[in-house]
Amino acid sequence: MEFIVVTNNYRASGGGNFPGMDGSNVVYETAETNQEIIKDWLIEQRTVDAAVTPIWSFEPVAAPVQVVFESSPEARSLVGAGTRIRYVGEGQNGFALYSLTMR
């Protein structure tokens, strides 16, 4: 399939080894940054529908199930009372372990 990739000049010229990007097929180039283009578009729109459409969910389970996962240690400040996620301890490679009770 053929498609156009919108990216910055670093990626477009082959930075990061993105497949197929070597600077030889640039369709459009501007001095504006991606952030400026998005900012201008948002200002032009005046209002943007920020509604989130759920695209996935967990299936209900018959009994409470505890799931343990790794995430940033900085997430520890975001869990606690009122959430079903709790800090469990240190994980590997600088990550932290958290648990989530599925009901």
Secondary structure as a PSIPRED ss2 file (coil, helix, strand):
# PSIPRED VFORMAT (PSIPRED V4.0)

   1 M C   1.000  0.000  0.000
   2 E C   1.000  0.000  0.000
   3 F C   1.000  0.000  0.000
   4 I C   1.000  0.000  0.000
   5 V C   1.000  0.000  0.000
   6 V C   1.000  0.000  0.000
   7 T C   1.000  0.000  0.000
   8 N C   1.000  0.000  0.000
   9 N H   0.000  1.000  0.000
  10 Y H   0.000  1.000  0.000
  11 R H   0.000  1.000  0.000
  12 A H   0.000  1.000  0.000
  13 S C   1.000  0.000  0.000
  14 G C   1.000  0.000  0.000
  15 G H   0.000  1.000  0.000
  16 G H   0.000  1.000  0.000
  17 N H   0.000  1.000  0.000
  18 F C   1.000  0.000  0.000
  19 P C   1.000  0.000  0.000
  20 G C   1.000  0.000  0.000
  21 M C   1.000  0.000  0.000
  22 D C   1.000  0.000  0.000
  23 G C   1.000  0.000  0.000
  24 S C   1.000  0.000  0.000
  25 N C   1.000  0.000  0.000
  26 V C   1.000  0.000  0.000
  27 V C   1.000  0.000  0.000
  28 Y C   1.000  0.000  0.000
  29 E C   1.000  0.000  0.000
  30 T C   1.000  0.000  0.000
  31 A C   1.000  0.000  0.000
  32 E C   1.000  0.000  0.000
  33 T C   1.000  0.000  0.000
  34 N H   0.000  1.000  0.000
  35 Q H   0.000  1.000  0.000
  36 E H   0.000  1.000  0.000
  37 I H   0.000  1.000  0.000
  38 I H   0.000  1.000  0.000
  39 K H   0.000  1.000  0.000
  40 D H   0.000  1.000  0.000
  41 W H   0.000  1.000  0.000
  42 L H   0.000  1.000  0.000
  43 I H   0.000  1.000  0.000
  44 E H   0.000  1.000  0.000
  45 Q H   0.000  1.000  0.000
  46 R C   1.000  0.000  0.000
  47 T C   1.000  0.000  0.000
  48 V C   1.000  0.000  0.000
  49 D C   1.000  0.000  0.000
  50 A C   1.000  0.000  0.000
  51 A C   1.000  0.000  0.000
  52 V C   1.000  0.000  0.000
  53 T C   1.000  0.000  0.000
  54 P C   1.000  0.000  0.000
  55 I C   1.000  0.000  0.000
  56 W C   1.000  0.000  0.000
  57 S C   1.000  0.000  0.000
  58 F C   1.000  0.000  0.000
  59 E C   1.000  0.000  0.000
  60 P C   1.000  0.000  0.000
  61 V C   1.000  0.000  0.000
  62 A C   1.000  0.000  0.000
  63 A C   1.000  0.000  0.000
  64 P C   1.000  0.000  0.000
  65 V E   0.000  0.000  1.000
  66 Q E   0.000  0.000  1.000
  67 V E   0.000  0.000  1.000
  68 V E   0.000  0.000  1.000
  69 F E   0.000  0.000  1.000
  70 E E   0.000  0.000  1.000
  71 S E   0.000  0.000  1.000
  72 S C   1.000  0.000  0.000
  73 P H   0.000  1.000  0.000
  74 E H   0.000  1.000  0.000
  75 A H   0.000  1.000  0.000
  76 R H   0.000  1.000  0.000
  77 S H   0.000  1.000  0.000
  78 L H   0.000  1.000  0.000
  79 V C   1.000  0.000  0.000
  80 G C   1.000  0.000  0.000
  81 A C   1.000  0.000  0.000
  82 G C   1.000  0.000  0.000
  83 T C   1.000  0.000  0.000
  84 R C   1.000  0.000  0.000
  85 I E   0.000  0.000  1.000
  86 R E   0.000  0.000  1.000
  87 Y E   0.000  0.000  1.000
  88 V E   0.000  0.000  1.000
  89 G E   0.000  0.000  1.000
  90 E E   0.000  0.000  1.000
  91 G C   1.000  0.000  0.000
  92 Q C   1.000  0.000  0.000
  93 N C   1.000  0.000  0.000
  94 G C   1.000  0.000  0.000
  95 F C   1.000  0.000  0.000
  96 A E   0.000  0.000  1.000
  97 L E   0.000  0.000  1.000
  98 Y E   0.000  0.000  1.000
  99 S E   0.000  0.000  1.000
 100 L E   0.000  0.000  1.000
 101 T E   0.000  0.000  1.000
 102 M E   0.000  0.000  1.000
 103 R C   1.000  0.000  0.000
